[in-house]
Amino acid sequence: MSSKKKNAPLPASSAGLLRFFEDETKGIKIKPEVVLGVTGGLIGISLIIRILFPV
């Protein structure tokens, strides 16, 4: 009976989500602020180009 309890799925609670996000994964780690900054910069550059070089 104990083998069934070990293989049972975890309940969908906040503890399970926290455990998922605490796991280390491979890949590039970028802060969200950097992603937002780069995105805002690209939007700004595209707007400036659009204003300076109208079609």
N, CA, C and O atoms as a Tripos MOL2 file, in Angstrom:
@<TRIPOS>MOLECULE
protein
  220   219    55     0     0
PROTEIN
NO_CHARGES

@<TRIPOS>ATOM
      1 N           0.8220   -1.1840    0.0000 N.3       1 MET1
      2 CA          0.0000    0.0000    0.0000 C.3       1 MET1
      3 C           0.8690    1.2530    0.0000 C.2       1 MET1
      4 O           0.4560    2.2830   -0.5320 O.2       1 MET1
      5 N           2.0560    1.1870    0.5810 N.am      2 SER2
      6 CA          2.9000    2.3750    0.6250 C.3       2 SER2
      7 C           3.4270    2.7340   -0.7570 C.2       2 SER2
      8 O           3.7190    3.9010   -1.0180 O.2       2 SER2
      9 N           3.5570    1.7370   -1.6600 N.am      3 SER3
     10 CA          4.0370    2.0450   -3.0050 C.3       3 SER3
     11 C           3.0220    2.8800   -3.7750 C.2       3 SER3
     12 O           3.4110    3.6910   -4.6150 O.2       3 SER3
     13 N           1.7410    2.7030   -3.5120 N.am      4 LYS4
     14 CA          0.7160    3.5110   -4.1660 C.3       4 LYS4
     15 C           0.8040    4.9590   -3.6970 C.2       4 LYS4
     16 O           0.6140    5.8750   -4.4970 O.2       4 LYS4
     17 N           1.0830    5.1770   -2.4380 N.am      5 LYS5
     18 CA          1.1740    6.5380   -1.9280 C.3       5 LYS5
     19 C           2.3950    7.2520   -2.4910 C.2       5 LYS5
     20 O           2.3450    8.4630   -2.7070 O.2       5 LYS5
     21 N           3.4790    6.5450   -2.7330 N.am      6 LYS6
     22 CA          4.6800    7.1720   -3.2790 C.3       6 LYS6
     23 C           4.4750    7.5940   -4.7340 C.2       6 LYS6
     24 O           5.0400    8.5970   -5.1690 O.2       6 LYS6
     25 N           3.6840    6.8490   -5.4820 N.am      7 ASN7
     26 CA          3.4590    7.1430   -6.8860 C.3       7 ASN7
     27 C           2.2700    8.0700   -7.1210 C.2       7 ASN7
     28 O           2.0000    8.4530   -8.2590 O.2       7 ASN7
     29 N           1.5710    8.4260   -6.0750 N.am      8 ALA8
     30 CA          0.3880    9.2710   -6.2210 C.3       8 ALA8
     31 C           0.8080   10.6780   -6.6320 C.2       8 ALA8
     32 O           1.8280   11.1750   -6.1550 O.2       8 ALA8
     33 N           0.0390   11.3340   -7.5140 N.am      9 PRO9
     34 CA          0.3780   12.6980   -7.9300 C.3       9 PRO9
     35 C           0.1780   13.6830   -6.7790 C.2       9 PRO9
     36 O          -0.6380   13.4660   -5.8830 O.2       9 PRO9
     37 N           0.9380   14.7590   -6.8300 N.am     10 LEU10
     38 CA          0.8160   15.7870   -5.8060 C.3      10 LEU10
     39 C          -0.4700   16.5770   -6.0130 C.2      10 LEU10
     40 O          -0.9070   16.7570   -7.1490 O.2      10 LEU10
     41 N          -1.0710   17.0450   -4.9450 N.am     11 PRO11
     42 CA         -2.2700   17.8620   -5.0940 C.3      11 PRO11
     43 C          -1.9250   19.2060   -5.7340 C.2      11 PRO11
     44 O          -0.8100   19.7060   -5.5820 O.2      11 PRO11
     45 N          -2.8860   19.7820   -6.4470 N.am     12 ALA12
     46 CA         -2.6790   21.0790   -7.0980 C.3      12 ALA12
     47 C          -2.8750   22.1880   -6.0680 C.2      12 ALA12
     48 O          -3.9640   22.7450   -5.9350 O.2      12 ALA12
     49 N          -1.8190   22.4910   -5.3550 N.am     13 SER13
     50 CA         -1.8810   23.5480   -4.3610 C.3      13 SER13
     51 C          -0.7170   24.4930   -4.5660 C.2      13 SER13
     52 O           0.1340   24.2600   -5.4250 O.2      13 SER13
     53 N          -0.6740   25.5430   -3.7940 N.am     14 SER14
     54 CA          0.4060   26.5100   -3.9440 C.3      14 SER14
     55 C           1.7560   25.9010   -3.5670 C.2      14 SER14
     56 O           2.7850   26.3270   -4.0900 O.2      14 SER14
     57 N           1.7710   24.9330   -2.6890 N.am     15 ALA15
     58 CA          3.0350   24.2910   -2.3150 C.3      15 ALA15
     59 C           3.6440   23.5630   -3.5090 C.2      15 ALA15
     60 O           4.8620   23.5810   -3.6880 O.2      15 ALA15
     61 N           2.8200   22.9320   -4.3180 N.am     16 GLY16
     62 CA          3.3230   22.2520   -5.5040 C.3      16 GLY16
     63 C           3.8660   23.2360   -6.5260 C.2      16 GLY16
     64 O           4.8640   22.9510   -7.1870 O.2      16 GLY16
     65 N           3.2220   24.3940   -6.6660 N.am     17 LEU17
     66 CA          3.7030   25.3990   -7.6100 C.3      17 LEU17
     67 C           5.0110   26.0010   -7.1400 C.2      17 LEU17
     68 O           5.9050   26.2440   -7.9500 O.2      17 LEU17
     69 N           5.1350   26.2420   -5.8650 N.am     18 LEU18
     70 CA          6.3770   26.7990   -5.3510 C.3      18 LEU18
     71 C           7.5200   25.8170   -5.5430 C.2      18 LEU18
     72 O           8.6340   26.2190   -5.8790 O.2      18 LEU18
     73 N           7.2600   24.5600   -5.3370 N.am     19 ARG19
     74 CA          8.2840   23.5500   -5.5130 C.3      19 ARG19
     75 C           8.7180   23.5050   -6.9730 C.2      19 ARG19
     76 O           9.8990   23.3120   -7.2630 O.2      19 ARG19
     77 N           7.7730   23.6820   -7.8950 N.am     20 PHE20
     78 CA          8.0980   23.6490   -9.3190 C.3      20 PHE20
     79 C           9.0200   24.8060   -9.6940 C.2      20 PHE20
     80 O           9.9840   24.6020  -10.4310 O.2      20 PHE20
     81 N           8.7500   25.9960   -9.2110 N.am     21 PHE21
     82 CA          9.5470   27.1530   -9.5870 C.3      21 PHE21
     83 C          10.8720   27.2210   -8.8390 C.2      21 PHE21
     84 O          11.7500   27.9870   -9.2350 O.2      21 PHE21
     85 N          11.0430   26.4580   -7.7900 N.am     22 GLU22
     86 CA         12.3080   26.4530   -7.0770 C.3      22 GLU22
     87 C          13.3300   25.5440   -7.7500 C.2      22 GLU22
     88 O          14.5230   25.6440   -7.4650 O.2      22 GLU22
     89 N          12.8850   24.6650   -8.6330 N.am     23 ASP23
     90 CA         13.8070   23.7580   -9.3110 C.3      23 ASP23
     91 C          14.7160   24.5450  -10.2460 C.2      23 ASP23
     92 O          14.2710   25.4600  -10.9400 O.2      23 ASP23
     93 N          15.9870   24.1800  -10.2560 N.am     24 GLU24
     94 CA         16.9390   24.8160  -11.1560 C.3      24 GLU24
     95 C          16.8080   24.1860  -12.5350 C.2      24 GLU24
     96 O          16.7350   22.9640  -12.6620 O.2      24 GLU24
     97 N          16.7790   25.0100  -13.5520 N.am     25 THR25
     98 CA         16.7040   24.5140  -14.9150 C.3      25 THR25
     99 C          17.9040   25.0200  -15.6990 C.2      25 THR25
    100 O          18.5170   26.0270  -15.3450 O.2      25 THR25
    101 N          18.2260   24.3070  -16.7670 N.am     26 LYS26
    102 CA         19.3250   24.7180  -17.6230 C.3      26 LYS26
    103 C          18.8390   25.8260  -18.5480 C.2      26 LYS26
    104 O          17.6490   25.9220  -18.8470 O.2      26 LYS26
    105 N          19.7610   26.6540  -18.9910 N.am     27 GLY27
    106 CA         19.4200   27.6970  -19.9410 C.3      27 GLY27
    107 C          19.8420   29.0630  -19.4400 C.2      27 GLY27
    108 O          20.4360   29.2030  -18.3720 O.2      27 GLY27
    109 N          19.5200   30.0590  -20.2380 N.am     28 ILE28
    110 CA         19.8840   31.4360  -19.9280 C.3      28 ILE28
    111 C          18.9120   31.9820  -18.8920 C.2      28 ILE28
    112 O          17.7000   31.7970  -19.0030 O.2      28 ILE28
    113 N          19.4510   32.6520  -17.8950 N.am     29 LYS29
    114 CA         18.6180   33.2510  -16.8660 C.3      29 LYS29
    115 C          18.6520   34.7640  -17.0540 C.2      29 LYS29
    116 O          19.7090   35.3820  -16.9310 O.2      29 LYS29
    117 N          17.5010   35.3600  -17.3510 N.am     30 ILE30
    118 CA         17.3860   36.7980  -17.5780 C.3      30 ILE30
    119 C          16.3230   37.3430  -16.6360 C.2      30 ILE30
    120 O          15.2560   36.7510  -16.4750 O.2      30 ILE30
    121 N          16.6270   38.4740  -16.0160 N.am     31 LYS31
    122 CA         15.6510   39.1110  -15.1310 C.3      31 LYS31
    123 C          14.4910   39.6650  -15.9580 C.2      31 LYS31
    124 O          14.6960   40.0920  -17.0940 O.2      31 LYS31
    125 N          13.2890   39.6630  -15.4100 N.am     32 PRO32
    126 CA         12.1400   40.2130  -16.1460 C.3      32 PRO32
    127 C          12.3150   41.6920  -16.4830 C.2      32 PRO32
    128 O          11.8150   42.1560  -17.5080 O.2      32 PRO32
    129 N          13.0180   42.4330  -15.6320 N.am     33 GLU33
    130 CA         13.2280   43.8570  -15.8940 C.3      33 GLU33
    131 C          14.0320   44.0580  -17.1720 C.2      33 GLU33
    132 O          13.7810   44.9970  -17.9270 O.2      33 GLU33
    133 N          14.9950   43.1800  -17.4130 N.am     34 VAL34
    134 CA         15.8140   43.2860  -18.6220 C.3      34 VAL34
    135 C          14.9560   43.0190  -19.8570 C.2      34 VAL34
    136 O          15.0770   43.7190  -20.8630 O.2      34 VAL34
    137 N          14.1030   42.0230  -19.7820 N.am     35 VAL35
    138 CA         13.2350   41.7020  -20.9150 C.3      35 VAL35
    139 C          12.3050   42.8720  -21.2180 C.2      35 VAL35
    140 O          12.1320   43.2380  -22.3800 O.2      35 VAL35
    141 N          11.7060   43.4630  -20.1850 N.am     36 LEU36
    142 CA         10.8200   44.6050  -20.3920 C.3      36 LEU36
    143 C          11.5780   45.8100  -20.9310 C.2      36 LEU36
    144 O          11.0600   46.5380  -21.7780 O.2      36 LEU36
    145 N          12.7930   46.0280  -20.4510 N.am     37 GLY37
    146 CA         13.5960   47.1430  -20.9200 C.3      37 GLY37
    147 C          13.9710   47.0050  -22.3840 C.2      37 GLY37
    148 O          13.8850   47.9710  -23.1420 O.2      37 GLY37
    149 N          14.3850   45.8180  -22.7850 N.am     38 VAL38
    150 CA         14.7460   45.5800  -24.1860 C.3      38 VAL38
    151 C          13.5100   45.7360  -25.0710 C.2      38 VAL38
    152 O          13.5900   46.3220  -26.1510 O.2      38 VAL38
    153 N          12.3830   45.2210  -24.6240 N.am     39 THR39
    154 CA         11.1530   45.3400  -25.3950 C.3      39 THR39
    155 C          10.7500   46.7990  -25.5530 C.2      39 THR39
    156 O          10.4020   47.2380  -26.6490 O.2      39 THR39
    157 N          10.7990   47.5510  -24.4540 N.am     40 GLY40
    158 CA         10.4720   48.9750  -24.5220 C.3      40 GLY40
    159 C          11.4320   49.7330  -25.4190 C.2      40 GLY40
    160 O          11.0220   50.6270  -26.1590 O.2      40 GLY40
    161 N          12.7060   49.3790  -25.3570 N.am     41 GLY41
    162 CA         13.6950   50.0150  -26.2230 C.3      41 GLY41
    163 C          13.4280   49.7560  -27.6930 C.2      41 GLY41
    164 O          13.5310   50.6680  -28.5140 O.2      41 GLY41
    165 N          13.0880   48.5270  -28.0340 N.am     42 LEU42
    166 CA         12.7860   48.2050  -29.4320 C.3      42 LEU42
    167 C          11.5430   48.9330  -29.9160 C.2      42 LEU42
    168 O          11.5000   49.4010  -31.0540 O.2      42 LEU42
    169 N          10.5330   49.0320  -29.0630 N.am     43 ILE43
    170 CA          9.3260   49.7730  -29.4310 C.3      43 ILE43
    171 C           9.6730   51.2450  -29.6400 C.2      43 ILE43
    172 O           9.2130   51.8620  -30.6010 O.2      43 ILE43
    173 N          10.4850   51.8110  -28.7420 N.am     44 GLY44
    174 CA         10.8820   53.2120  -28.8660 C.3      44 GLY44
    175 C          11.6790   53.4670  -30.1340 C.2      44 GLY44
    176 O          11.4410   54.4570  -30.8260 O.2      44 GLY44
    177 N          12.6190   52.5880  -30.4450 N.am     45 ILE45
    178 CA         13.4250   52.7450  -31.6580 C.3      45 ILE45
    179 C          12.5440   52.6600  -32.9040 C.2      45 ILE45
    180 O          12.7160   53.4330  -33.8470 O.2      45 ILE45
    181 N          11.6050   51.7210  -32.9040 N.am     46 SER46
    182 CA         10.7390   51.5950  -34.0760 C.3      46 SER46
    183 C           9.8510   52.8240  -34.2360 C.2      46 SER46
    184 O           9.5760   53.2320  -35.3650 O.2      46 SER46
    185 N           9.3940   53.4270  -33.1340 N.am     47 LEU47
    186 CA          8.5860   54.6480  -33.2230 C.3      47 LEU47
    187 C           9.4210   55.8220  -33.7310 C.2      47 LEU47
    188 O           8.9400   56.6190  -34.5380 O.2      47 LEU47
    189 N          10.6520   55.9340  -33.2710 N.am     48 ILE48
    190 CA         11.5290   57.0180  -33.7220 C.3      48 ILE48
    191 C          11.8200   56.8710  -35.2190 C.2      48 ILE48
    192 O          11.7880   57.8590  -35.9530 O.2      48 ILE48
    193 N          12.0990   55.6620  -35.6690 N.am     49 ILE49
    194 CA         12.3380   55.4370  -37.0900 C.3      49 ILE49
    195 C          11.0960   55.7750  -37.8980 C.2      49 ILE49
    196 O          11.1930   56.3560  -38.9790 O.2      49 ILE49
    197 N           9.9450   55.4180  -37.3840 N.am     50 ARG50
    198 CA          8.6810   55.6950  -38.0730 C.3      50 ARG50
    199 C           8.4380   57.1980  -38.1920 C.2      50 ARG50
    200 O           7.9250   57.6710  -39.2060 O.2      50 ARG50
    201 N           8.8130   57.9520  -37.1420 N.am     51 ILE51
    202 CA          8.6170   59.4080  -37.1680 C.3      51 ILE51
    203 C           9.6420   60.0800  -38.0890 C.2      51 ILE51
    204 O           9.2900   60.9840  -38.8460 O.2      51 ILE51
    205 N          10.8870   59.6530  -38.0310 N.am     52 LEU52
    206 CA         11.9320   60.2840  -38.8350 C.3      52 LEU52
    207 C          11.8560   59.9410  -40.3150 C.2      52 LEU52
    208 O          12.2100   60.7640  -41.1590 O.2      52 LEU52
    209 N          11.3970   58.7340  -40.6410 N.am     53 PHE53
    210 CA         11.3450   58.2760  -42.0180 C.3      53 PHE53
    211 C           9.9240   57.8300  -42.3810 C.2      53 PHE53
    212 O           9.6750   56.6340  -42.5310 O.2      53 PHE53
    213 N           8.9980   58.7750  -42.5220 N.am     54 PRO54
    214 CA          7.6200   58.3660  -42.8600 C.3      54 PRO54
    215 C           7.5420   57.8080  -44.2740 C.2      54 PRO54
    216 O           8.3070   58.2050  -45.1530 O.2      54 PRO54
    217 N           6.6290   56.9010  -44.4790 N.am     55 VAL55
    218 CA          6.4980   56.2570  -45.7790 C.3      55 VAL55
    219 C           5.3430   56.8680  -46.5330 C.2      55 VAL55
    220 O           5.0590   56.4640  -47.6610 O.2      55 VAL55
@<TRIPOS>BOND
     1     1     2 1
     2     2     3 1
     3     3     4 2
     4     3     5 am
     5     5     6 1
     6     6     7 1
     7     7     8 2
     8     7     9 am
     9     9    10 1
    10    10    11 1
    11    11    12 2
    12    11    13 am
    13    13    14 1
    14    14    15 1
    15    15    16 2
    16    15    17 am
    17    17    18 1
    18    18    19 1
    19    19    20 2
    20    19    21 am
    21    21    22 1
    22    22    23 1
    23    23    24 2
    24    23    25 am
    25    25    26 1
    26    26    27 1
    27    27    28 2
    28    27    29 am
    29    29    30 1
    30    30    31 1
    31    31    32 2
    32    31    33 am
    33    33    34 1
    34    34    35 1
    35    35    36 2
    36    35    37 am
    37    37    38 1
    38    38    39 1
    39    39    40 2
    40    39    41 am
    41    41    42 1
    42    42    43 1
    43    43    44 2
    44    43    45 am
    45    45    46 1
    46    46    47 1
    47    47    48 2
    48    47    49 am
    49    49    50 1
    50    50    51 1
    51    51    52 2
    52    51    53 am
    53    53    54 1
    54    54    55 1
    55    55    56 2
    56    55    57 am
    57    57    58 1
    58    58    59 1
    59    59    60 2
    60    59    61 am
    61    61    62 1
    62    62    63 1
    63    63    64 2
    64    63    65 am
    65    65    66 1
    66    66    67 1
    67    67    68 2
    68    67    69 am
    69    69    70 1
    70    70    71 1
    71    71    72 2
    72    71    73 am
    73    73    74 1
    74    74    75 1
    75    75    76 2
    76    75    77 am
    77    77    78 1
    78    78    79 1
    79    79    80 2
    80    79    81 am
    81    81    82 1
    82    82    83 1
    83    83    84 2
    84    83    85 am
    85    85    86 1
    86    86    87 1
    87    87    88 2
    88    87    89 am
    89    89    90 1
    90    90    91 1
    91    91    92 2
    92    91    93 am
    93    93    94 1
    94    94    95 1
    95    95    96 2
    96    95    97 am
    97    97    98 1
    98    98    99 1
    99    99   100 2
   100    99   101 am
   101   101   102 1
   102   102   103 1
   103   103   104 2
   104   103   105 am
   105   105   106 1
   106   106   107 1
   107   107   108 2
   108   107   109 am
   109   109   110 1
   110   110   111 1
   111   111   112 2
   112   111   113 am
   113   113   114 1
   114   114   115 1
   115   115   116 2
   116   115   117 am
   117   117   118 1
   118   118   119 1
   119   119   120 2
   120   119   121 am
   121   121   122 1
   122   122   123 1
   123   123   124 2
   124   123   125 am
   125   125   126 1
   126   126   127 1
   127   127   128 2
   128   127   129 am
   129   129   130 1
   130   130   131 1
   131   131   132 2
   132   131   133 am
   133   133   134 1
   134   134   135 1
   135   135   136 2
   136   135   137 am
   137   137   138 1
   138   138   139 1
   139   139   140 2
   140   139   141 am
   141   141   142 1
   142   142   143 1
   143   143   144 2
   144   143   145 am
   145   145   146 1
   146   146   147 1
   147   147   148 2
   148   147   149 am
   149   149   150 1
   150   150   151 1
   151   151   152 2
   152   151   153 am
   153   153   154 1
   154   154   155 1
   155   155   156 2
   156   155   157 am
   157   157   158 1
   158   158   159 1
   159   159   160 2
   160   159   161 am
   161   161   162 1
   162   162   163 1
   163   163   164 2
   164   163   165 am
   165   165   166 1
   166   166   167 1
   167   167   168 2
   168   167   169 am
   169   169   170 1
   170   170   171 1
   171   171   172 2
   172   171   173 am
   173   173   174 1
   174   174   175 1
   175   175   176 2
   176   175   177 am
   177   177   178 1
   178   178   179 1
   179   179   180 2
   180   179   181 am
   181   181   182 1
   182   182   183 1
   183   183   184 2
   184   183   185 am
   185   185   186 1
   186   186   187 1
   187   187   188 2
   188   187   189 am
   189   189   190 1
   190   190   191 1
   191   191   192 2
   192   191   193 am
   193   193   194 1
   194   194   195 1
   195   195   196 2
   196   195   197 am
   197   197   198 1
   198   198   199 1
   199   199   200 2
   200   199   201 am
   201   201   202 1
   202   202   203 1
   203   203   204 2
   204   203   205 am
   205   205   206 1
   206   206   207 1
   207   207   208 2
   208   207   209 am
   209   209   210 1
   210   210   211 1
   211   211   212 2
   212   211   213 am
   213   213   214 1
   214   214   215 1
   215   215   216 2
   216   215   217 am
   217   217   218 1
   218   218   219 1
   219   219   220 2
@<TRIPOS>SUBSTRUCTURE
     1 MET1         2 RESIDUE 1 A MET
     2 SER2         6 RESIDUE 1 A SER
     3 SER3        10 RESIDUE 1 A SER
     4 LYS4        14 RESIDUE 1 A LYS
     5 LYS5        18 RESIDUE 1 A LYS
     6 LYS6        22 RESIDUE 1 A LYS
     7 ASN7        26 RESIDUE 1 A ASN
     8 ALA8        30 RESIDUE 1 A ALA
     9 PRO9        34 RESIDUE 1 A PRO
    10 LEU10       38 RESIDUE 1 A LEU
    11 PRO11       42 RESIDUE 1 A PRO
    12 ALA12       46 RESIDUE 1 A ALA
    13 SER13       50 RESIDUE 1 A SER
    14 SER14       54 RESIDUE 1 A SER
    15 ALA15       58 RESIDUE 1 A ALA
    16 GLY16       62 RESIDUE 1 A GLY
    17 LEU17       66 RESIDUE 1 A LEU
    18 LEU18       70 RESIDUE 1 A LEU
    19 ARG19       74 RESIDUE 1 A ARG
    20 PHE20       78 RESIDUE 1 A PHE
    21 PHE21       82 RESIDUE 1 A PHE
    22 GLU22       86 RESIDUE 1 A GLU
    23 ASP23       90 RESIDUE 1 A ASP
    24 GLU24       94 RESIDUE 1 A GLU
    25 THR25       98 RESIDUE 1 A THR
    26 LYS26      102 RESIDUE 1 A LYS
    27 GLY27      106 RESIDUE 1 A GLY
    28 ILE28      110 RESIDUE 1 A ILE
    29 LYS29      114 RESIDUE 1 A LYS
    30 ILE30      118 RESIDUE 1 A ILE
    31 LYS31      122 RESIDUE 1 A LYS
    32 PRO32      126 RESIDUE 1 A PRO
    33 GLU33      130 RESIDUE 1 A GLU
    34 VAL34      134 RESIDUE 1 A VAL
    35 VAL35      138 RESIDUE 1 A VAL
    36 LEU36      142 RESIDUE 1 A LEU
    37 GLY37      146 RESIDUE 1 A GLY
    38 VAL38      150 RESIDUE 1 A VAL
    39 THR39      154 RESIDUE 1 A THR
    40 GLY40      158 RESIDUE 1 A GLY
    41 GLY41      162 RESIDUE 1 A GLY
    42 LEU42      166 RESIDUE 1 A LEU
    43 ILE43      170 RESIDUE 1 A ILE
    44 GLY44      174 RESIDUE 1 A GLY
    45 ILE45      178 RESIDUE 1 A ILE
    46 SER46      182 RESIDUE 1 A SER
    47 LEU47      186 RESIDUE 1 A LEU
    48 ILE48      190 RESIDUE 1 A ILE
    49 ILE49      194 RESIDUE 1 A ILE
    50 ARG50      198 RESIDUE 1 A ARG
    51 ILE51      202 RESIDUE 1 A ILE
    52 LEU52      206 RESIDUE 1 A LEU
    53 PHE53      210 RESIDUE 1 A PHE
    54 PRO54      214 RESIDUE 1 A PRO
    55 VAL55      218 RESIDUE 1 A VAL
